[in-house]
Amino acid sequence: MKTLSIDIETYSDVPLQKTGVYRYVESPNFEILLFAYSADNQPVQVIDLACGEQIPKEVLLALEDESVIKWAFNAAFERICLSRFLGYPTGEYLEPESWRCSMIWAATMGLPLSLEGVGAVLGLEKQKLSEGKALIKYFCQPCAPTKANGQRTRNRPFHAPDKWAMFKKYNIRDVETETGIQQRLSKFPVPAQVWDEYHQDQEINDRGVRLDMDLVATAIEMDTRSRTQLVDTMKEITQLENPNSVQQMKAWLSDNGLETDTLGKKAVAKLLKSAPPKLSQVLTLRQQLAKSSVRKYQAMEKTVCADGRARGMFQFYGANRTGRFSGRNIQLQNLPQNHLSDLAEVRSLVRSGNFEAVELLYEDVPDTLSQLIRTAFIPREGTQFLVADFSAIEARVIAWFAGEKWRQDIFAKGGDIYCASASQMFKVPVEKHGINGHLRQKGKIAELALGYGGSVGALKAMGALDMGLTEEELHPLVDAWRQSNPNIVKFWWDVDHAVMEAVKFKHTTSEYGLTFSCRSGMLFITLPSGRKLAYVKPKVGTNKFGGQCITYEGIGGTKKWERLDSYGPKFVENIVQATARDILCYAMQTLRCCSIVMHIHDEVVIEADPSMSLDAVCEQMGRTPPWAKGLLLRADGYTTPFYKKD
């Protein structure tokens, strides 16, 4: 046997969507119901484990045989469930190296991350059966006890033989669909390097990260207590039945002379500037309520495994336009920042459950708890966290691609890009906390908003007006930035032209170390790393301004598969972010011998022995990949007994 394609159906009383698969399989009630497989592309077999059938010995041996390649759609689920089935304890799982995931393959081609979605887009002859959702709900999840079902809490095969027979067909069809995807995509194999990155991703997910569950439990208690107090105070002031209700609160504010269409964060902040004391107090209380941080802590409670570690928090190729990682379960990619200078002290107060002291010293309890979320991640005993991240990675990458020399000179000298950008724009020296220091903020906003073709709207979205810039300053700021970065602007439109050429005329062109090609109904942009960005069914369309643009199919803002449009600067954004992702993956491969437990954006967190050198890790992380000659990288870091933003 050389290959094994697998799909399983499982039962657990733990909700998979809320906990992730690692916690899901730890339930004593977890079991595999059906095991469908195809060995070496032979007809699919299904083993009815729920009704006493057994998986053939040669198949069981293949699961642990590293020379047999195992395929599944979202293979992490099958691998972790089968690890538990084979008796592996918490923290030990089947090695990922011999596993391949057709969901990841589909993602590298810009396709959806669902078996149903991929089958539909590819127009497979054998697609996922639509009855599946109802059958999974019936057999794979607990049911509510009723008179009609004899007060049972679970449906078994003998309760609905017809449904069970359909479920087995559904299980078989999933393997057929999965193998159909492999056949359809066989012209576009996943590079070995990407599979290696996937395997490291699985290692990191398997390793997990320790959680301080004492802190988590007391934080949830404090949050509940704080919320109750805030709501009670608001009720007392407003006499409203439910001061949390937007409608009730808007009506109360209106009755008290303050009109507003919305109670969003920005709107409330604006209202606070002019509101009289009583209304100001209520709005402040409402702001505090909105900061309630309990959801992240609750996610930790739901996700944590029996050994105190949270696992499965990273989705490889979660952003299929760029191949960047996305978050799962606790969602590490959007953790609140921490600005408290005495983080360790307040953490200790919360951990000990001293609500009165926290309230007295820090007033805004929800905000304080929010700032402590990062600190709930802790290293195992006898180790510390070593945190290293890239300095201004996207700014470095776009300057390198475009050949914007003045920027590269700044990076070579270790300068501050925001000061340098402001200096270039306003033609005066700018120093952080020094001469013309007030201009640095304008440089920063311009850098963050304008690098990918953004204009006045992008500046506003970045909060330019809230940071003290006037409406009149915005257009000149856009013009100044573009005049200061002519090579980046040229890069946008050269990419735009190259993409248009590839789609219109099927020409293959190479510029800036990138290759643009179009074949088999796909637009490919080959990055310097050799990895390809894929855009499905590209064609020339019309944008909202009536001009020509490239359109393609993908997941849009509505989370649905639809036709999207793009142009040079947007493609550049994809290219830069994808290249930054490749650099991060290269760094993680370089640091593979280290115990990486988390990576957030351009940052790596290592569970390190105290003797491990921070400087050595930063030096290794900052090494330029061989495919990016001339790119200047830098990594900075710090050590800490709990995770934080330094």
VMD Tcl script that draws the C-alpha trace (Angstrom):
set ca {
  {0.00 0.00 0.00}
  {1.35 3.42 -1.03}
  {-1.59 5.78 -0.43}
  {-4.67 5.78 1.77}
  {-7.55 8.25 1.34}
  {-9.66 8.54 4.49}
  {-12.86 10.08 5.79}
  {-14.33 9.40 9.21}
  {-17.58 10.17 11.01}
  {-17.36 10.63 14.76}
  {-19.42 11.21 17.90}
  {-18.57 13.36 20.91}
  {-20.63 15.25 23.45}
  {-18.08 18.08 23.26}
  {-19.03 20.75 20.63}
  {-16.32 20.62 17.96}
  {-16.89 24.18 16.63}
  {-16.32 25.70 20.08}
  {-13.44 23.56 21.32}
  {-11.41 22.38 18.35}
  {-10.55 18.75 17.62}
  {-7.89 18.27 20.35}
  {-10.37 18.88 23.18}
  {-13.17 17.17 21.20}
  {-11.39 13.80 21.21}
  {-10.68 13.95 24.95}
  {-14.31 13.32 25.85}
  {-14.75 9.82 27.33}
  {-17.76 9.55 24.99}
  {-15.72 10.20 21.85}
  {-15.82 7.43 19.28}
  {-15.35 6.87 15.56}
  {-18.61 5.68 14.01}
  {-17.65 5.15 10.37}
  {-14.27 4.78 8.66}
  {-14.32 5.07 4.86}
  {-11.12 4.55 2.91}
  {-9.61 3.94 -0.49}
  {-6.22 2.20 -0.68}
  {-4.18 3.05 -3.77}
  {-7.25 4.54 -5.51}
  {-9.26 1.31 -5.26}
  {-13.08 1.49 -4.77}
  {-14.04 3.05 -1.44}
  {-14.76 0.73 1.49}
  {-16.65 1.74 4.63}
  {-16.10 0.13 8.04}
  {-19.14 0.39 10.31}
  {-17.36 0.67 13.67}
  {-20.57 1.71 15.46}
  {-22.11 -1.64 14.56}
  {-19.11 -3.73 15.56}
  {-17.06 -3.97 12.33}
  {-13.28 -3.64 12.62}
  {-10.73 -1.78 10.53}
  {-8.56 -4.29 8.61}
  {-5.16 -4.91 10.18}
  {-3.22 -3.75 7.09}
  {-5.11 -0.42 7.19}
  {-4.37 0.04 10.91}
  {-0.69 -0.65 10.25}
  {-0.72 1.87 7.37}
  {-1.91 4.63 9.74}
  {1.38 4.42 11.65}
  {3.56 3.56 8.65}
  {5.46 6.69 7.61}
  {6.01 5.30 4.09}
  {2.23 5.24 3.39}
  {0.87 8.65 2.39}
  {-2.47 9.38 4.09}
  {-4.89 11.77 2.38}
  {-7.96 13.50 3.85}
  {-9.86 16.75 3.44}
  {-8.91 18.76 6.56}
  {-6.50 15.98 7.44}
  {-5.79 17.41 10.91}
  {-9.23 16.19 12.02}
  {-8.67 12.62 10.83}
  {-5.12 12.51 12.20}
  {-6.04 13.69 15.71}
  {-9.22 11.56 15.94}
  {-7.34 8.45 14.77}
  {-4.56 9.19 17.28}
  {-7.11 8.97 20.10}
  {-8.71 5.87 18.49}
  {-5.29 4.17 18.48}
  {-4.82 4.95 22.17}
  {-2.40 7.87 22.01}
  {-2.52 9.98 25.21}
  {-3.11 13.76 25.32}
  {-0.09 15.54 23.83}
  {0.95 12.61 21.62}
  {-0.41 12.26 18.09}
  {0.31 10.47 14.82}
  {3.31 12.12 13.15}
  {2.10 14.60 10.50}
  {4.92 13.95 7.96}
  {3.12 11.18 6.10}
  {-0.20 13.08 5.94}
  {-1.42 15.21 3.06}
  {-4.46 17.47 3.12}
  {-6.59 18.06 0.02}
  {-8.14 21.11 1.73}
  {-4.67 22.69 1.80}
  {-4.15 21.68 -1.82}
  {-7.43 23.38 -2.74}
  {-6.43 26.47 -0.72}
  {-3.13 26.80 -2.65}
  {-5.29 27.04 -5.78}
  {-7.44 29.86 -4.35}
  {-10.40 27.49 -3.80}
  {-12.81 27.40 -0.81}
  {-11.87 25.68 2.46}
  {-14.94 23.38 2.45}
  {-15.34 20.04 0.67}
  {-18.76 21.08 -0.61}
  {-17.40 24.43 -1.90}
  {-14.41 22.89 -3.68}
  {-16.57 20.20 -5.31}
  {-19.01 22.85 -6.57}
  {-16.31 25.18 -7.99}
  {-14.49 22.31 -9.72}
  {-17.77 20.87 -11.01}
  {-16.90 17.34 -9.79}
  {-19.02 14.49 -11.02}
  {-19.30 13.10 -7.47}
  {-19.96 15.95 -5.06}
  {-20.57 15.98 -1.34}
  {-24.13 14.85 -0.53}
  {-26.34 17.68 0.73}
  {-28.05 15.41 3.31}
  {-24.85 15.32 5.31}
  {-25.53 18.19 7.72}
  {-28.80 16.69 8.97}
  {-27.23 13.22 9.34}
  {-24.24 14.61 11.26}
  {-26.59 16.46 13.59}
  {-28.61 13.25 14.11}
  {-25.79 10.74 14.73}
  {-22.70 12.78 15.68}
  {-24.08 15.14 18.32}
  {-26.14 14.65 21.51}
  {-29.90 15.01 21.11}
  {-32.43 16.59 23.45}
  {-34.37 14.05 25.53}
  {-38.11 14.04 24.72}
  {-41.12 11.84 25.36}
  {-41.13 10.86 21.68}
  {-37.53 9.56 21.76}
  {-37.83 7.85 25.14}
  {-35.71 10.52 26.92}
  {-32.54 9.40 25.16}
  {-29.67 11.84 24.71}
  {-28.08 10.16 21.71}
  {-29.24 8.65 18.43}
  {-27.69 5.32 17.42}
  {-27.84 3.38 14.13}
  {-30.72 1.13 15.25}
  {-32.90 4.18 16.01}
  {-33.07 5.06 12.29}
  {-31.68 2.27 10.03}
  {-32.64 4.12 6.83}
  {-30.78 7.24 7.96}
  {-27.80 5.13 8.96}
  {-27.65 3.50 5.52}
  {-27.69 6.99 3.98}
  {-24.95 8.09 6.42}
  {-22.69 5.30 5.19}
  {-23.28 6.41 1.58}
  {-22.46 9.97 2.65}
  {-19.22 8.77 4.25}
  {-18.22 6.92 1.06}
  {-19.09 9.91 -1.11}
  {-16.79 12.20 0.93}
  {-13.81 9.98 0.05}
  {-14.90 9.89 -3.60}
  {-15.15 13.70 -3.66}
  {-11.78 14.05 -1.96}
  {-10.06 11.74 -4.47}
  {-11.86 13.61 -7.28}
  {-10.23 16.84 -6.03}
  {-6.82 15.16 -6.12}
  {-7.36 14.02 -9.71}
  {-8.65 17.41 -10.84}
  {-5.73 19.28 -9.26}
  {-3.04 16.78 -10.30}
  {-1.68 19.24 -12.91}
  {-0.87 21.66 -10.11}
  {0.98 19.68 -7.41}
  {1.74 21.33 -4.09}
  {5.50 22.07 -3.85}
  {7.41 19.88 -1.38}
  {8.43 23.01 0.54}
  {4.78 23.92 1.19}
  {4.06 20.39 2.48}
  {7.08 20.75 4.76}
  {5.67 24.06 6.07}
  {2.31 22.34 6.62}
  {3.94 19.57 8.62}
  {5.71 22.11 10.83}
  {2.38 23.90 11.28}
  {0.88 20.62 12.48}
  {3.79 20.09 14.88}
  {3.16 23.55 16.39}
  {-0.59 22.87 16.65}
  {0.12 19.50 18.30}
  {2.58 21.07 20.76}
  {0.10 23.71 21.88}
  {0.77 26.34 24.53}
  {0.21 26.23 28.27}
  {-2.60 28.32 29.78}
  {-2.70 29.82 33.27}
  {-6.13 28.40 34.15}
  {-6.10 30.03 37.60}
  {-5.85 33.43 35.93}
  {-8.52 32.46 33.38}
  {-10.99 31.33 36.08}
  {-10.56 34.44 38.27}
  {-10.70 36.76 35.24}
  {-14.06 35.27 34.23}
  {-15.36 35.67 37.81}
  {-14.15 39.28 37.97}
  {-15.60 40.08 34.57}
  {-19.01 38.74 35.63}
  {-18.88 40.73 38.88}
  {-17.77 43.89 37.05}
  {-20.49 43.57 34.42}
  {-23.16 43.14 37.07}
  {-21.95 46.26 38.87}
  {-21.80 48.30 35.65}
  {-25.30 47.25 34.56}
  {-26.73 47.92 38.04}
  {-25.17 51.41 38.10}
  {-26.55 52.16 34.62}
  {-30.02 50.94 35.66}
  {-29.90 53.16 38.73}
  {-28.98 56.25 36.69}
  {-31.22 55.66 33.66}
  {-34.09 53.67 35.19}
  {-33.98 51.51 32.06}
  {-35.00 47.88 32.20}
  {-32.10 46.87 29.96}
  {-29.43 49.58 29.59}
  {-27.53 47.20 27.30}
  {-30.27 47.59 24.68}
  {-29.17 49.92 21.89}
  {-32.75 51.03 21.24}
  {-33.50 51.74 24.90}
  {-30.21 53.61 25.36}
  {-30.68 55.73 22.21}
  {-34.20 56.64 23.34}
  {-32.95 57.57 26.83}
  {-30.15 59.73 25.40}
  {-32.66 61.41 23.08}
  {-35.01 62.12 26.01}
  {-32.05 63.75 27.73}
  {-31.17 65.96 24.77}
  {-28.51 63.86 23.03}
  {-29.38 62.54 19.58}
  {-27.36 59.76 17.92}
  {-27.93 57.22 15.15}
  {-25.44 54.73 16.49}
  {-23.73 53.66 19.69}
  {-20.61 52.31 17.99}
  {-17.22 52.77 19.61}
  {-16.25 55.83 17.54}
  {-19.67 57.46 17.90}
  {-19.62 57.10 21.70}
  {-16.09 58.55 21.88}
  {-17.31 61.56 19.87}
  {-20.43 62.01 22.04}
  {-18.31 61.99 25.19}
  {-16.59 65.19 24.08}
  {-19.80 67.23 24.40}
  {-22.08 65.20 26.70}
  {-23.13 66.70 30.07}
  {-21.84 64.94 33.24}
  {-24.77 62.54 33.78}
  {-24.85 61.40 30.14}
  {-21.07 61.28 30.04}
  {-21.06 58.93 33.02}
  {-23.58 56.57 31.36}
  {-21.68 56.57 28.07}
  {-18.41 55.85 29.91}
  {-20.05 52.93 31.70}
  {-21.33 51.68 28.36}
  {-17.82 51.88 26.91}
  {-16.51 49.81 29.80}
  {-19.20 47.19 29.21}
  {-18.25 47.03 25.55}
  {-14.66 46.19 26.53}
  {-15.76 43.08 28.32}
  {-13.06 40.54 27.70}
  {-14.77 37.42 28.92}
  {-15.16 35.76 25.49}
  {-11.42 35.18 25.01}
  {-11.14 33.73 28.50}
  {-14.18 31.52 27.89}
  {-12.61 30.32 24.63}
  {-9.54 29.32 26.67}
  {-11.72 27.34 29.07}
  {-13.40 25.52 26.20}
  {-10.19 24.81 24.28}
  {-7.75 23.76 27.01}
  {-6.74 20.09 26.98}
  {-6.32 17.77 29.93}
  {-2.62 18.67 30.28}
  {-3.38 22.41 30.58}
  {-2.34 23.30 27.02}
  {-4.44 24.85 24.24}
  {-3.94 23.29 20.80}
  {-5.05 23.74 17.21}
  {-4.99 27.55 17.15}
  {-3.48 27.98 13.69}
  {-5.03 27.35 10.29}
  {-2.38 26.74 7.66}
  {-3.19 28.61 4.44}
  {-6.20 30.16 6.22}
  {-5.99 33.17 3.89}
  {-5.92 31.50 0.50}
  {-5.21 34.72 -1.43}
  {-1.79 35.00 0.23}
  {-1.28 31.69 2.04}
  {-1.00 33.44 5.40}
  {-2.11 31.71 8.60}
  {-5.43 32.44 10.23}
  {-6.54 31.86 13.82}
  {-8.81 29.21 15.28}
  {-10.54 28.81 18.64}
  {-8.88 31.47 20.86}
  {-8.04 33.60 17.79}
  {-4.50 34.74 18.56}
  {-4.42 37.07 15.55}
  {-6.59 39.72 17.25}
  {-5.55 39.75 20.90}
  {-6.05 43.08 22.74}
  {-2.89 45.10 23.30}
  {-1.42 45.66 26.75}
  {-0.23 49.10 27.88}
  {-0.14 48.69 31.69}
  {3.33 49.51 33.00}
  {2.91 47.22 36.02}
  {1.55 44.21 34.14}
  {3.06 41.60 36.51}
  {1.59 43.32 39.60}
  {-1.96 43.63 38.27}
  {-1.75 40.10 36.91}
  {-0.88 38.87 40.39}
  {-3.83 40.79 41.88}
  {-6.27 39.29 39.39}
  {-4.82 35.83 39.79}
  {-5.35 36.01 43.56}
  {-8.96 37.14 43.03}
  {-8.48 40.56 44.69}
  {-11.33 42.35 42.91}
  {-11.43 45.30 45.33}
  {-7.76 46.12 44.79}
  {-8.08 45.87 41.01}
  {-11.13 48.11 41.06}
  {-9.47 50.64 43.39}
  {-6.14 50.83 41.57}
  {-7.25 50.49 37.96}
  {-10.91 51.67 37.96}
  {-11.80 50.22 34.55}
  {-11.92 46.51 35.43}
  {-13.04 45.22 31.97}
  {-10.21 47.12 30.27}
  {-7.69 45.78 32.79}
  {-8.85 42.20 32.24}
  {-8.71 42.76 28.50}
  {-5.07 43.85 28.76}
  {-4.26 40.68 30.71}
  {-5.53 38.24 28.07}
  {-2.07 37.78 26.52}
  {-0.62 36.98 29.93}
  {-2.84 33.88 30.25}
  {-0.36 32.15 27.88}
  {2.55 30.88 29.96}
  {5.56 28.61 29.35}
  {5.89 25.19 30.94}
  {7.74 24.92 34.25}
  {11.44 25.64 34.06}
  {11.22 27.59 30.79}
  {10.49 31.15 29.65}
  {8.98 32.68 26.55}
  {11.38 34.06 24.00}
  {9.49 36.39 21.66}
  {11.06 37.55 18.39}
  {9.46 39.53 15.59}
  {10.37 41.14 12.32}
  {10.83 44.89 12.22}
  {8.60 46.62 9.59}
  {8.54 43.48 7.44}
  {6.00 44.68 4.84}
  {7.70 48.07 4.45}
  {11.02 46.26 3.85}
  {9.52 43.82 1.36}
  {7.75 46.44 -0.78}
  {10.87 48.65 -0.83}
  {12.94 45.63 -1.93}
  {10.51 44.67 -4.70}
  {10.16 48.24 -5.99}
  {13.83 49.19 -5.62}
  {12.93 52.25 -3.53}
  {16.54 53.00 -2.63}
  {16.06 55.72 0.01}
  {13.93 53.28 2.00}
  {16.47 50.52 1.72}
  {19.17 52.93 2.89}
  {17.07 53.74 5.98}
  {16.74 50.02 6.81}
  {20.47 49.49 6.21}
  {21.23 52.22 8.78}
  {18.67 50.84 11.28}
  {16.52 53.99 10.98}
  {12.87 54.58 11.87}
  {10.80 54.24 8.69}
  {7.98 56.46 10.00}
  {10.39 59.32 10.77}
  {12.16 58.78 7.45}
  {8.88 58.73 5.53}
  {7.74 61.95 7.18}
  {11.14 63.52 6.47}
  {10.96 62.49 2.81}
  {7.39 63.82 2.49}
  {7.85 67.13 4.26}
  {11.51 67.75 3.30}
  {12.59 68.42 6.90}
  {14.50 66.28 9.44}
  {12.17 64.25 11.70}
  {13.29 62.52 14.89}
  {11.20 60.44 17.24}
  {10.78 62.50 20.45}
  {13.06 65.13 18.84}
  {13.10 67.72 16.05}
  {9.78 67.82 14.15}
  {8.74 64.73 16.16}
  {5.07 65.67 15.73}
  {5.36 64.78 12.01}
  {6.23 61.14 12.76}
  {2.57 60.29 13.39}
  {1.68 61.63 9.93}
  {4.45 59.52 8.46}
  {3.16 56.46 10.29}
  {-0.43 56.94 9.15}
  {0.74 57.51 5.58}
  {2.89 54.36 5.66}
  {0.10 52.17 6.99}
  {-2.64 53.57 4.75}
  {-1.01 54.39 1.42}
  {1.41 51.58 0.57}
  {-1.14 49.61 -1.45}
  {-2.78 52.38 -3.46}
  {-4.88 53.80 -0.64}
  {-6.01 57.41 -0.80}
  {-8.04 59.76 1.40}
  {-10.54 57.02 2.30}
  {-7.77 54.73 3.52}
  {-6.34 57.52 5.69}
  {-9.75 58.07 7.27}
  {-10.19 54.35 7.83}
  {-6.83 54.33 9.65}
  {-8.17 57.00 11.98}
  {-6.29 59.98 10.51}
  {-8.99 62.47 11.55}
  {-9.13 61.02 15.08}
  {-5.36 61.50 15.38}
  {-5.45 65.19 14.76}
  {-5.15 65.49 10.98}
  {-7.62 67.78 9.25}
  {-9.69 66.99 6.15}
  {-7.64 69.59 4.22}
  {-4.36 67.81 5.02}
  {-5.37 64.42 3.63}
  {-5.08 64.96 -0.14}
  {-1.70 66.72 0.14}
  {-0.53 63.84 2.39}
  {-1.47 61.28 -0.31}
  {0.30 63.35 -2.98}
  {3.40 63.83 -0.82}
  {3.68 60.11 -0.07}
  {3.33 59.11 -3.72}
  {5.83 61.73 -4.87}
  {8.28 60.45 -2.25}
  {7.84 56.83 -3.38}
  {7.79 56.94 -7.20}
  {9.23 53.42 -7.56}
  {6.49 51.90 -5.38}
  {3.82 53.70 -7.42}
  {5.51 52.39 -10.60}
  {5.54 48.88 -9.06}
  {1.73 49.02 -8.61}
  {1.06 49.87 -12.24}
  {3.73 47.57 -13.70}
  {2.07 44.70 -11.83}
  {-1.31 45.89 -13.07}
  {-0.03 45.81 -16.66}
  {1.63 42.40 -16.26}
  {-1.55 40.83 -14.82}
  {-3.68 42.38 -17.59}
  {-1.25 41.02 -20.24}
  {-1.34 37.54 -18.70}
  {-5.14 37.40 -18.59}
  {-5.87 39.14 -21.92}
  {-3.26 37.52 -24.13}
  {-2.12 34.50 -22.10}
  {1.40 35.95 -22.15}
  {3.87 34.88 -19.49}
  {5.88 37.84 -18.25}
  {8.52 38.26 -15.54}
  {9.15 41.48 -13.66}
  {10.50 42.37 -10.21}
  {11.43 38.71 -9.59}
  {7.75 37.78 -10.15}
  {6.25 35.69 -12.96}
  {2.72 36.30 -14.23}
  {1.02 33.52 -16.22}
  {-2.42 32.27 -17.11}
  {-3.33 28.63 -17.87}
  {-6.14 26.13 -17.32}
  {-8.50 28.88 -16.21}
  {-6.14 30.16 -13.50}
  {-4.00 33.27 -13.07}
  {-0.71 32.50 -11.33}
  {1.73 34.93 -9.77}
  {4.95 33.09 -8.98}
  {6.75 34.63 -5.99}
  {10.54 34.80 -5.51}
  {10.19 31.83 -3.11}
  {8.79 29.71 -5.97}
  {5.36 29.54 -4.37}
  {2.42 30.52 -6.59}
  {-0.56 32.75 -5.80}
  {-3.63 31.49 -7.67}
  {-6.71 33.36 -8.85}
  {-9.68 31.33 -10.13}
  {-11.27 31.96 -13.55}
  {-9.72 35.39 -14.22}
  {-11.10 37.66 -16.92}
  {-11.11 41.31 -17.94}
  {-14.07 43.16 -16.45}
  {-15.22 46.66 -15.62}
  {-14.74 48.37 -12.27}
  {-17.16 50.75 -10.54}
  {-15.48 53.70 -12.24}
  {-16.10 52.25 -15.71}
  {-12.44 51.35 -16.33}
  {-10.94 47.95 -17.15}
  {-9.93 45.68 -14.32}
  {-9.24 42.01 -13.65}
  {-12.01 39.97 -12.05}
  {-11.72 36.48 -10.55}
  {-13.71 34.14 -8.32}
  {-13.07 33.93 -4.58}
  {-14.44 34.39 -1.08}
  {-15.62 38.00 -0.76}
  {-16.57 40.24 2.14}
  {-19.87 38.38 2.47}
  {-17.93 35.10 3.11}
  {-19.57 33.72 -0.05}
  {-18.00 32.52 -3.27}
  {-18.41 35.36 -5.74}
  {-16.71 37.30 -8.53}
  {-14.28 39.87 -7.18}
  {-12.36 42.62 -8.92}
  {-8.77 43.68 -8.43}
  {-6.08 45.95 -9.82}
  {-2.36 46.64 -9.51}
  {-2.08 47.94 -5.91}
  {-4.36 45.14 -4.59}
  {-2.24 42.51 -6.34}
  {0.84 44.19 -4.88}
  {-0.69 43.93 -1.40}
  {-1.22 40.18 -1.96}
  {2.35 39.81 -3.28}
  {3.95 41.70 -0.38}
  {1.93 39.96 2.34}
  {2.48 36.57 0.72}
  {6.24 37.21 0.53}
  {6.27 38.31 4.19}
  {4.48 35.03 4.97}
  {7.16 33.07 3.08}
  {9.88 34.86 5.04}
  {8.14 33.97 8.33}
  {7.89 30.32 7.23}
  {11.58 30.35 6.27}
  {12.42 31.74 9.72}
  {10.27 29.09 11.44}
  {12.04 26.37 9.42}
  {15.39 27.85 10.50}
  {14.18 27.75 14.13}
  {12.56 24.31 13.83}
  {14.79 22.83 16.52}
  {13.33 25.38 18.94}
  {10.01 24.76 20.65}
  {7.78 27.24 18.78}
  {4.40 27.41 20.54}
  {2.81 30.44 18.85}
  {3.27 32.77 15.89}
  {1.19 35.91 15.59}
  {1.51 37.93 12.37}
  {5.29 38.48 12.05}
  {6.16 37.25 15.54}
  {7.37 33.91 16.83}
  {6.98 32.74 20.45}
  {9.37 30.03 21.68}
  {9.10 28.01 24.89}
  {12.78 28.29 25.69}
  {15.28 26.98 28.19}
  {16.71 29.97 30.16}
  {20.13 29.25 28.64}
  {18.87 29.84 25.07}
  {20.36 33.01 23.58}
  {17.85 35.67 22.54}
  {20.44 37.33 20.31}
  {21.14 34.05 18.52}
  {17.42 33.46 17.88}
  {16.94 37.02 16.54}
  {20.03 36.61 14.34}
  {18.70 33.34 12.91}
  {15.24 34.76 12.41}
  {16.65 37.81 10.60}
  {18.54 35.74 8.02}
  {17.58 36.58 4.47}
  {16.28 33.59 2.48}
  {18.51 32.60 -0.47}
  {15.70 33.56 -2.88}
  {15.54 37.16 -1.56}
  {19.04 38.50 -2.20}
  {19.39 42.15 -1.21}
  {16.36 42.14 1.14}
  {17.37 43.64 4.49}
  {15.68 41.94 7.44}
  {15.87 42.56 11.15}
  {14.33 40.73 14.09}
  {14.08 42.08 17.63}
  {12.97 40.22 20.72}
  {12.60 39.89 24.47}
  {12.17 37.22 27.15}
  {9.18 37.07 29.48}
  {7.58 34.74 32.07}
  {4.21 35.20 30.35}
  {3.15 36.33 26.90}
  {2.79 40.09 26.42}
  {3.35 42.80 23.83}
  {6.63 44.42 24.72}
}
mol new
graphics top color blue
foreach p $ca { graphics top sphere $p radius 0.5 }
foreach p [lrange $ca 0 end-1] q [lrange $ca 1 end] { graphics top cylinder $p $q radius 0.2 }
display resetview
